[in-house]
Amino acid sequence: MFEDETVLASVVRKIGGQVKTGEACGVTAAVVGRWIKQQHLPRTDYTGETDYAGVLAEASGFLFSRDEILKECNPANVKGRKMELSNDE
């Protein structure tokens, strides 16, 4: 993992890129790109409507667990990290 790379970006890279990740999740590469840019998975993964974290874990050969992905890619956690980064500038 690169020093400034998020867990989500690392998972996508391990799977083989945005296209392969999108195919595994049943979404477009553009949607995966949006997840990477926003640094989190959709809210629906946290309300039980989708399980992209489980699909990502499986597609990565379980290099990352579902729980690890959910924890690191939670919109609430990312919002705090983004605020910390903006305060550092």
Phi and psi restraints in degrees (range 20) as a CNS / XPLOR table:
assign (resid 1 and name C) (resid 2 and name N)
       (resid 2 and name CA) (resid 2 and name C) 1.0 -69.0 20.0 2
assign (resid 2 and name N) (resid 2 and name CA)
       (resid 2 and name C) (resid 3 and name N) 1.0 154.8 20.0 2
assign (resid 2 and name C) (resid 3 and name N)
       (resid 3 and name CA) (resid 3 and name C) 1.0 -55.4 20.0 2
assign (resid 3 and name N) (resid 3 and name CA)
       (resid 3 and name C) (resid 4 and name N) 1.0 -42.7 20.0 2
assign (resid 3 and name C) (resid 4 and name N)
       (resid 4 and name CA) (resid 4 and name C) 1.0 -99.9 20.0 2
assign (resid 4 and name N) (resid 4 and name CA)
       (resid 4 and name C) (resid 5 and name N) 1.0 11.2 20.0 2
assign (resid 4 and name C) (resid 5 and name N)
       (resid 5 and name CA) (resid 5 and name C) 1.0 -83.1 20.0 2
assign (resid 5 and name N) (resid 5 and name CA)
       (resid 5 and name C) (resid 6 and name N) 1.0 134.7 20.0 2
assign (resid 5 and name C) (resid 6 and name N)
       (resid 6 and name CA) (resid 6 and name C) 1.0 -75.7 20.0 2
assign (resid 6 and name N) (resid 6 and name CA)
       (resid 6 and name C) (resid 7 and name N) 1.0 162.3 20.0 2
assign (resid 6 and name C) (resid 7 and name N)
       (resid 7 and name CA) (resid 7 and name C) 1.0 -58.6 20.0 2
assign (resid 7 and name N) (resid 7 and name CA)
       (resid 7 and name C) (resid 8 and name N) 1.0 -42.3 20.0 2
assign (resid 7 and name C) (resid 8 and name N)
       (resid 8 and name CA) (resid 8 and name C) 1.0 -61.2 20.0 2
assign (resid 8 and name N) (resid 8 and name CA)
       (resid 8 and name C) (resid 9 and name N) 1.0 -45.0 20.0 2
assign (resid 8 and name C) (resid 9 and name N)
       (resid 9 and name CA) (resid 9 and name C) 1.0 -63.8 20.0 2
assign (resid 9 and name N) (resid 9 and name CA)
       (resid 9 and name C) (resid 10 and name N) 1.0 -37.5 20.0 2
assign (resid 9 and name C) (resid 10 and name N)
       (resid 10 and name CA) (resid 10 and name C) 1.0 -66.5 20.0 2
assign (resid 10 and name N) (resid 10 and name CA)
       (resid 10 and name C) (resid 11 and name N) 1.0 -41.2 20.0 2
assign (resid 10 and name C) (resid 11 and name N)
       (resid 11 and name CA) (resid 11 and name C) 1.0 -61.7 20.0 2
assign (resid 11 and name N) (resid 11 and name CA)
       (resid 11 and name C) (resid 12 and name N) 1.0 -47.5 20.0 2
assign (resid 11 and name C) (resid 12 and name N)
       (resid 12 and name CA) (resid 12 and name C) 1.0 -60.8 20.0 2
assign (resid 12 and name N) (resid 12 and name CA)
       (resid 12 and name C) (resid 13 and name N) 1.0 -42.1 20.0 2
assign (resid 12 and name C) (resid 13 and name N)
       (resid 13 and name CA) (resid 13 and name C) 1.0 -63.0 20.0 2
assign (resid 13 and name N) (resid 13 and name CA)
       (resid 13 and name C) (resid 14 and name N) 1.0 -43.2 20.0 2
assign (resid 13 and name C) (resid 14 and name N)
       (resid 14 and name CA) (resid 14 and name C) 1.0 -64.0 20.0 2
assign (resid 14 and name N) (resid 14 and name CA)
       (resid 14 and name C) (resid 15 and name N) 1.0 -34.4 20.0 2
assign (resid 14 and name C) (resid 15 and name N)
       (resid 15 and name CA) (resid 15 and name C) 1.0 -70.6 20.0 2
assign (resid 15 and name N) (resid 15 and name CA)
       (resid 15 and name C) (resid 16 and name N) 1.0 -29.0 20.0 2
assign (resid 15 and name C) (resid 16 and name N)
       (resid 16 and name CA) (resid 16 and name C) 1.0 124.5 20.0 2
assign (resid 16 and name N) (resid 16 and name CA)
       (resid 16 and name C) (resid 17 and name N) 1.0 15.4 20.0 2
assign (resid 16 and name C) (resid 17 and name N)
       (resid 17 and name CA) (resid 17 and name C) 1.0 110.7 20.0 2
assign (resid 17 and name N) (resid 17 and name CA)
       (resid 17 and name C) (resid 18 and name N) 1.0 177.8 20.0 2
assign (resid 17 and name C) (resid 18 and name N)
       (resid 18 and name CA) (resid 18 and name C) 1.0 -66.9 20.0 2
assign (resid 18 and name N) (resid 18 and name CA)
       (resid 18 and name C) (resid 19 and name N) 1.0 -37.4 20.0 2
assign (resid 18 and name C) (resid 19 and name N)
       (resid 19 and name CA) (resid 19 and name C) 1.0 -64.9 20.0 2
assign (resid 19 and name N) (resid 19 and name CA)
       (resid 19 and name C) (resid 20 and name N) 1.0 -50.2 20.0 2
assign (resid 19 and name C) (resid 20 and name N)
       (resid 20 and name CA) (resid 20 and name C) 1.0 -64.7 20.0 2
assign (resid 20 and name N) (resid 20 and name CA)
       (resid 20 and name C) (resid 21 and name N) 1.0 -37.7 20.0 2
assign (resid 20 and name C) (resid 21 and name N)
       (resid 21 and name CA) (resid 21 and name C) 1.0 -65.1 20.0 2
assign (resid 21 and name N) (resid 21 and name CA)
       (resid 21 and name C) (resid 22 and name N) 1.0 -43.8 20.0 2
assign (resid 21 and name C) (resid 22 and name N)
       (resid 22 and name CA) (resid 22 and name C) 1.0 -60.2 20.0 2
assign (resid 22 and name N) (resid 22 and name CA)
       (resid 22 and name C) (resid 23 and name N) 1.0 -42.6 20.0 2
assign (resid 22 and name C) (resid 23 and name N)
       (resid 23 and name CA) (resid 23 and name C) 1.0 -61.6 20.0 2
assign (resid 23 and name N) (resid 23 and name CA)
       (resid 23 and name C) (resid 24 and name N) 1.0 -42.1 20.0 2
assign (resid 23 and name C) (resid 24 and name N)
       (resid 24 and name CA) (resid 24 and name C) 1.0 -64.3 20.0 2
assign (resid 24 and name N) (resid 24 and name CA)
       (resid 24 and name C) (resid 25 and name N) 1.0 -36.6 20.0 2
assign (resid 24 and name C) (resid 25 and name N)
       (resid 25 and name CA) (resid 25 and name C) 1.0 -90.8 20.0 2
assign (resid 25 and name N) (resid 25 and name CA)
       (resid 25 and name C) (resid 26 and name N) 1.0 -10.1 20.0 2
assign (resid 25 and name C) (resid 26 and name N)
       (resid 26 and name CA) (resid 26 and name C) 1.0 76.8 20.0 2
assign (resid 26 and name N) (resid 26 and name CA)
       (resid 26 and name C) (resid 27 and name N) 1.0 28.1 20.0 2
assign (resid 26 and name C) (resid 27 and name N)
       (resid 27 and name CA) (resid 27 and name C) 1.0 -128.8 20.0 2
assign (resid 27 and name N) (resid 27 and name CA)
       (resid 27 and name C) (resid 28 and name N) 1.0 172.4 20.0 2
assign (resid 27 and name C) (resid 28 and name N)
       (resid 28 and name CA) (resid 28 and name C) 1.0 -81.0 20.0 2
assign (resid 28 and name N) (resid 28 and name CA)
       (resid 28 and name C) (resid 29 and name N) 1.0 163.0 20.0 2
assign (resid 28 and name C) (resid 29 and name N)
       (resid 29 and name CA) (resid 29 and name C) 1.0 -61.8 20.0 2
assign (resid 29 and name N) (resid 29 and name CA)
       (resid 29 and name C) (resid 30 and name N) 1.0 -32.1 20.0 2
assign (resid 29 and name C) (resid 30 and name N)
       (resid 30 and name CA) (resid 30 and name C) 1.0 -64.1 20.0 2
assign (resid 30 and name N) (resid 30 and name CA)
       (resid 30 and name C) (resid 31 and name N) 1.0 -37.7 20.0 2
assign (resid 30 and name C) (resid 31 and name N)
       (resid 31 and name CA) (resid 31 and name C) 1.0 -64.7 20.0 2
assign (resid 31 and name N) (resid 31 and name CA)
       (resid 31 and name C) (resid 32 and name N) 1.0 -43.5 20.0 2
assign (resid 31 and name C) (resid 32 and name N)
       (resid 32 and name CA) (resid 32 and name C) 1.0 -62.4 20.0 2
assign (resid 32 and name N) (resid 32 and name CA)
       (resid 32 and name C) (resid 33 and name N) 1.0 -40.8 20.0 2
assign (resid 32 and name C) (resid 33 and name N)
       (resid 33 and name CA) (resid 33 and name C) 1.0 -60.1 20.0 2
assign (resid 33 and name N) (resid 33 and name CA)
       (resid 33 and name C) (resid 34 and name N) 1.0 -38.0 20.0 2
assign (resid 33 and name C) (resid 34 and name N)
       (resid 34 and name CA) (resid 34 and name C) 1.0 -65.1 20.0 2
assign (resid 34 and name N) (resid 34 and name CA)
       (resid 34 and name C) (resid 35 and name N) 1.0 -41.6 20.0 2
assign (resid 34 and name C) (resid 35 and name N)
       (resid 35 and name CA) (resid 35 and name C) 1.0 -58.9 20.0 2
assign (resid 35 and name N) (resid 35 and name CA)
       (resid 35 and name C) (resid 36 and name N) 1.0 -44.6 20.0 2
assign (resid 35 and name C) (resid 36 and name N)
       (resid 36 and name CA) (resid 36 and name C) 1.0 -63.7 20.0 2
assign (resid 36 and name N) (resid 36 and name CA)
       (resid 36 and name C) (resid 37 and name N) 1.0 -46.0 20.0 2
assign (resid 36 and name C) (resid 37 and name N)
       (resid 37 and name CA) (resid 37 and name C) 1.0 -62.3 20.0 2
assign (resid 37 and name N) (resid 37 and name CA)
       (resid 37 and name C) (resid 38 and name N) 1.0 -42.2 20.0 2
assign (resid 37 and name C) (resid 38 and name N)
       (resid 38 and name CA) (resid 38 and name C) 1.0 -79.1 20.0 2
assign (resid 38 and name N) (resid 38 and name CA)
       (resid 38 and name C) (resid 39 and name N) 1.0 -14.2 20.0 2
assign (resid 38 and name C) (resid 39 and name N)
       (resid 39 and name CA) (resid 39 and name C) 1.0 67.5 20.0 2
assign (resid 39 and name N) (resid 39 and name CA)
       (resid 39 and name C) (resid 40 and name N) 1.0 23.1 20.0 2
assign (resid 39 and name C) (resid 40 and name N)
       (resid 40 and name CA) (resid 40 and name C) 1.0 -154.5 20.0 2
assign (resid 40 and name N) (resid 40 and name CA)
       (resid 40 and name C) (resid 41 and name N) 1.0 162.0 20.0 2
assign (resid 40 and name C) (resid 41 and name N)
       (resid 41 and name CA) (resid 41 and name C) 1.0 -82.3 20.0 2
assign (resid 41 and name N) (resid 41 and name CA)
       (resid 41 and name C) (resid 42 and name N) 1.0 164.9 20.0 2
assign (resid 41 and name C) (resid 42 and name N)
       (resid 42 and name CA) (resid 42 and name C) 1.0 -65.3 20.0 2
assign (resid 42 and name N) (resid 42 and name CA)
       (resid 42 and name C) (resid 43 and name N) 1.0 155.3 20.0 2
assign (resid 42 and name C) (resid 43 and name N)
       (resid 43 and name CA) (resid 43 and name C) 1.0 -53.2 20.0 2
assign (resid 43 and name N) (resid 43 and name CA)
       (resid 43 and name C) (resid 44 and name N) 1.0 -33.0 20.0 2
assign (resid 43 and name C) (resid 44 and name N)
       (resid 44 and name CA) (resid 44 and name C) 1.0 -60.8 20.0 2
assign (resid 44 and name N) (resid 44 and name CA)
       (resid 44 and name C) (resid 45 and name N) 1.0 -23.3 20.0 2
assign (resid 44 and name C) (resid 45 and name N)
       (resid 45 and name CA) (resid 45 and name C) 1.0 -72.0 20.0 2
assign (resid 45 and name N) (resid 45 and name CA)
       (resid 45 and name C) (resid 46 and name N) 1.0 -21.7 20.0 2
assign (resid 45 and name C) (resid 46 and name N)
       (resid 46 and name CA) (resid 46 and name C) 1.0 -98.1 20.0 2
assign (resid 46 and name N) (resid 46 and name CA)
       (resid 46 and name C) (resid 47 and name N) 1.0 -9.5 20.0 2
assign (resid 46 and name C) (resid 47 and name N)
       (resid 47 and name CA) (resid 47 and name C) 1.0 -106.0 20.0 2
assign (resid 47 and name N) (resid 47 and name CA)
       (resid 47 and name C) (resid 48 and name N) 1.0 -0.7 20.0 2
assign (resid 47 and name C) (resid 48 and name N)
       (resid 48 and name CA) (resid 48 and name C) 1.0 85.8 20.0 2
assign (resid 48 and name N) (resid 48 and name CA)
       (resid 48 and name C) (resid 49 and name N) 1.0 4.6 20.0 2
assign (resid 48 and name C) (resid 49 and name N)
       (resid 49 and name CA) (resid 49 and name C) 1.0 -76.0 20.0 2
assign (resid 49 and name N) (resid 49 and name CA)
       (resid 49 and name C) (resid 50 and name N) 1.0 -29.6 20.0 2
assign (resid 49 and name C) (resid 50 and name N)
       (resid 50 and name CA) (resid 50 and name C) 1.0 -133.6 20.0 2
assign (resid 50 and name N) (resid 50 and name CA)
       (resid 50 and name C) (resid 51 and name N) 1.0 167.9 20.0 2
assign (resid 50 and name C) (resid 51 and name N)
       (resid 51 and name CA) (resid 51 and name C) 1.0 -137.8 20.0 2
assign (resid 51 and name N) (resid 51 and name CA)
       (resid 51 and name C) (resid 52 and name N) 1.0 54.8 20.0 2
assign (resid 51 and name C) (resid 52 and name N)
       (resid 52 and name CA) (resid 52 and name C) 1.0 -61.5 20.0 2
assign (resid 52 and name N) (resid 52 and name CA)
       (resid 52 and name C) (resid 53 and name N) 1.0 -35.3 20.0 2
assign (resid 52 and name C) (resid 53 and name N)
       (resid 53 and name CA) (resid 53 and name C) 1.0 -60.6 20.0 2
assign (resid 53 and name N) (resid 53 and name CA)
       (resid 53 and name C) (resid 54 and name N) 1.0 -41.0 20.0 2
assign (resid 53 and name C) (resid 54 and name N)
       (resid 54 and name CA) (resid 54 and name C) 1.0 -65.6 20.0 2
assign (resid 54 and name N) (resid 54 and name CA)
       (resid 54 and name C) (resid 55 and name N) 1.0 -41.1 20.0 2
assign (resid 54 and name C) (resid 55 and name N)
       (resid 55 and name CA) (resid 55 and name C) 1.0 -65.2 20.0 2
assign (resid 55 and name N) (resid 55 and name CA)
       (resid 55 and name C) (resid 56 and name N) 1.0 -43.1 20.0 2
assign (resid 55 and name C) (resid 56 and name N)
       (resid 56 and name CA) (resid 56 and name C) 1.0 -63.2 20.0 2
assign (resid 56 and name N) (resid 56 and name CA)
       (resid 56 and name C) (resid 57 and name N) 1.0 -41.5 20.0 2
assign (resid 56 and name C) (resid 57 and name N)
       (resid 57 and name CA) (resid 57 and name C) 1.0 -60.8 20.0 2
assign (resid 57 and name N) (resid 57 and name CA)
       (resid 57 and name C) (resid 58 and name N) 1.0 -47.3 20.0 2
assign (resid 57 and name C) (resid 58 and name N)
       (resid 58 and name CA) (resid 58 and name C) 1.0 -64.6 20.0 2
assign (resid 58 and name N) (resid 58 and name CA)
       (resid 58 and name C) (resid 59 and name N) 1.0 -44.7 20.0 2
assign (resid 58 and name C) (resid 59 and name N)
       (resid 59 and name CA) (resid 59 and name C) 1.0 -65.7 20.0 2
assign (resid 59 and name N) (resid 59 and name CA)
       (resid 59 and name C) (resid 60 and name N) 1.0 -26.0 20.0 2
assign (resid 59 and name C) (resid 60 and name N)
       (resid 60 and name CA) (resid 60 and name C) 1.0 -85.3 20.0 2
assign (resid 60 and name N) (resid 60 and name CA)
       (resid 60 and name C) (resid 61 and name N) 1.0 5.0 20.0 2
assign (resid 60 and name C) (resid 61 and name N)
       (resid 61 and name CA) (resid 61 and name C) 1.0 71.1 20.0 2
assign (resid 61 and name N) (resid 61 and name CA)
       (resid 61 and name C) (resid 62 and name N) 1.0 25.6 20.0 2
assign (resid 61 and name C) (resid 62 and name N)
       (resid 62 and name CA) (resid 62 and name C) 1.0 61.4 20.0 2
assign (resid 62 and name N) (resid 62 and name CA)
       (resid 62 and name C) (resid 63 and name N) 1.0 29.2 20.0 2
assign (resid 62 and name C) (resid 63 and name N)
       (resid 63 and name CA) (resid 63 and name C) 1.0 -66.0 20.0 2
assign (resid 63 and name N) (resid 63 and name CA)
       (resid 63 and name C) (resid 64 and name N) 1.0 -26.3 20.0 2
assign (resid 63 and name C) (resid 64 and name N)
       (resid 64 and name CA) (resid 64 and name C) 1.0 -125.1 20.0 2
assign (resid 64 and name N) (resid 64 and name CA)
       (resid 64 and name C) (resid 65 and name N) 1.0 135.9 20.0 2
assign (resid 64 and name C) (resid 65 and name N)
       (resid 65 and name CA) (resid 65 and name C) 1.0 -83.3 20.0 2
assign (resid 65 and name N) (resid 65 and name CA)
       (resid 65 and name C) (resid 66 and name N) 1.0 158.9 20.0 2
assign (resid 65 and name C) (resid 66 and name N)
       (resid 66 and name CA) (resid 66 and name C) 1.0 -57.3 20.0 2
assign (resid 66 and name N) (resid 66 and name CA)
       (resid 66 and name C) (resid 67 and name N) 1.0 -45.4 20.0 2
assign (resid 66 and name C) (resid 67 and name N)
       (resid 67 and name CA) (resid 67 and name C) 1.0 -63.6 20.0 2
assign (resid 67 and name N) (resid 67 and name CA)
       (resid 67 and name C) (resid 68 and name N) 1.0 -39.9 20.0 2
assign (resid 67 and name C) (resid 68 and name N)
       (resid 68 and name CA) (resid 68 and name C) 1.0 -63.7 20.0 2
assign (resid 68 and name N) (resid 68 and name CA)
       (resid 68 and name C) (resid 69 and name N) 1.0 -44.1 20.0 2
assign (resid 68 and name C) (resid 69 and name N)
       (resid 69 and name CA) (resid 69 and name C) 1.0 -63.2 20.0 2
assign (resid 69 and name N) (resid 69 and name CA)
       (resid 69 and name C) (resid 70 and name N) 1.0 -46.7 20.0 2
assign (resid 69 and name C) (resid 70 and name N)
       (resid 70 and name CA) (resid 70 and name C) 1.0 -59.7 20.0 2
assign (resid 70 and name N) (resid 70 and name CA)
       (resid 70 and name C) (resid 71 and name N) 1.0 -42.4 20.0 2
assign (resid 70 and name C) (resid 71 and name N)
       (resid 71 and name CA) (resid 71 and name C) 1.0 -65.6 20.0 2
assign (resid 71 and name N) (resid 71 and name CA)
       (resid 71 and name C) (resid 72 and name N) 1.0 -48.3 20.0 2
assign (resid 71 and name C) (resid 72 and name N)
       (resid 72 and name CA) (resid 72 and name C) 1.0 -75.4 20.0 2
assign (resid 72 and name N) (resid 72 and name CA)
       (resid 72 and name C) (resid 73 and name N) 1.0 -23.8 20.0 2
assign (resid 72 and name C) (resid 73 and name N)
       (resid 73 and name CA) (resid 73 and name C) 1.0 -108.3 20.0 2
assign (resid 73 and name N) (resid 73 and name CA)
       (resid 73 and name C) (resid 74 and name N) 1.0 20.1 20.0 2
assign (resid 73 and name C) (resid 74 and name N)
       (resid 74 and name CA) (resid 74 and name C) 1.0 -74.1 20.0 2
assign (resid 74 and name N) (resid 74 and name CA)
       (resid 74 and name C) (resid 75 and name N) 1.0 127.9 20.0 2
assign (resid 74 and name C) (resid 75 and name N)
       (resid 75 and name CA) (resid 75 and name C) 1.0 -54.2 20.0 2
assign (resid 75 and name N) (resid 75 and name CA)
       (resid 75 and name C) (resid 76 and name N) 1.0 -35.4 20.0 2
assign (resid 75 and name C) (resid 76 and name N)
       (resid 76 and name CA) (resid 76 and name C) 1.0 -65.1 20.0 2
assign (resid 76 and name N) (resid 76 and name CA)
       (resid 76 and name C) (resid 77 and name N) 1.0 -40.4 20.0 2
assign (resid 76 and name C) (resid 77 and name N)
       (resid 77 and name CA) (resid 77 and name C) 1.0 -68.9 20.0 2
assign (resid 77 and name N) (resid 77 and name CA)
       (resid 77 and name C) (resid 78 and name N) 1.0 -41.5 20.0 2
assign (resid 77 and name C) (resid 78 and name N)
       (resid 78 and name CA) (resid 78 and name C) 1.0 -65.3 20.0 2
assign (resid 78 and name N) (resid 78 and name CA)
       (resid 78 and name C) (resid 79 and name N) 1.0 -39.7 20.0 2
assign (resid 78 and name C) (resid 79 and name N)
       (resid 79 and name CA) (resid 79 and name C) 1.0 -57.7 20.0 2
assign (resid 79 and name N) (resid 79 and name CA)
       (resid 79 and name C) (resid 80 and name N) 1.0 -42.2 20.0 2
assign (resid 79 and name C) (resid 80 and name N)
       (resid 80 and name CA) (resid 80 and name C) 1.0 -65.0 20.0 2
assign (resid 80 and name N) (resid 80 and name CA)
       (resid 80 and name C) (resid 81 and name N) 1.0 -41.4 20.0 2
assign (resid 80 and name C) (resid 81 and name N)
       (resid 81 and name CA) (resid 81 and name C) 1.0 -64.7 20.0 2
assign (resid 81 and name N) (resid 81 and name CA)
       (resid 81 and name C) (resid 82 and name N) 1.0 -40.0 20.0 2
assign (resid 81 and name C) (resid 82 and name N)
       (resid 82 and name CA) (resid 82 and name C) 1.0 -64.5 20.0 2
assign (resid 82 and name N) (resid 82 and name CA)
       (resid 82 and name C) (resid 83 and name N) 1.0 -38.9 20.0 2
assign (resid 82 and name C) (resid 83 and name N)
       (resid 83 and name CA) (resid 83 and name C) 1.0 -66.5 20.0 2
assign (resid 83 and name N) (resid 83 and name CA)
       (resid 83 and name C) (resid 84 and name N) 1.0 -39.2 20.0 2
assign (resid 83 and name C) (resid 84 and name N)
       (resid 84 and name CA) (resid 84 and name C) 1.0 -61.8 20.0 2
assign (resid 84 and name N) (resid 84 and name CA)
       (resid 84 and name C) (resid 85 and name N) 1.0 -43.8 20.0 2
assign (resid 84 and name C) (resid 85 and name N)
       (resid 85 and name CA) (resid 85 and name C) 1.0 -62.9 20.0 2
assign (resid 85 and name N) (resid 85 and name CA)
       (resid 85 and name C) (resid 86 and name N) 1.0 -42.3 20.0 2
assign (resid 85 and name C) (resid 86 and name N)
       (resid 86 and name CA) (resid 86 and name C) 1.0 -69.2 20.0 2
assign (resid 86 and name N) (resid 86 and name CA)
       (resid 86 and name C) (resid 87 and name N) 1.0 -28.1 20.0 2
assign (resid 86 and name C) (resid 87 and name N)
       (resid 87 and name CA) (resid 87 and name C) 1.0 -75.3 20.0 2
assign (resid 87 and name N) (resid 87 and name CA)
       (resid 87 and name C) (resid 88 and name N) 1.0 -25.4 20.0 2
assign (resid 87 and name C) (resid 88 and name N)
       (resid 88 and name CA) (resid 88 and name C) 1.0 -73.1 20.0 2
assign (resid 88 and name N) (resid 88 and name CA)
       (resid 88 and name C) (resid 89 and name N) 1.0 -21.0 20.0 2
